[in-house]
Amino acid sequence: MAGYHILMILSAVDFRFNHEEDIVIRDYLVHEFPFHISLDKEMAIISNLRQDEWENHFIKSIDDFYDDSTKDERMKLLDFAIQLCKADNVITKEENHFLNLLFESWEPQ
C-alpha cells in the first residue's frame, strides 16, 4: 500500500488531478494488485492528511516501500511515479521536489 500512498500524494501536490493521472494509478494497481483490494481505508488516511503533512507521510511511505520491496519493484514504482508526473505534460516544481525525494532516498541502494 505504500506505493499507492506515494502515487496519490504525487498526484495531489500540484493541486490538479486529471484523467491521465488516474489512468496511471489504476494501471499501477492492476499490475501490483491483480486481486481485488479495498482502498477505502487507504484513501481515508491520505484524505485526512493536511498539506503540511504530505512530505513526512511521503517519506514514511518511501521508507515503508523500500523495506518491503525488491530493487525491481522500486524501479517499477519509480517508472509509475515519472509517468504520473508527466501525465499532464507538465512537471511542477512541487512534483519535481517529491520525485527528487523519491530518487534521493533510493539512489544509493
Secondary structure, 3 states (H helix, E strand, C coil): CHHHHHHHHHHHCCCCCCHHHHHHHHHHHHHHCCCCCCCHHHHHHHHCCCHHHHHHHHHHHHHHHHHCCCHHHHHHHHHHHHHHHHCCCCCCHHHHHHHHHHHHHHCCC
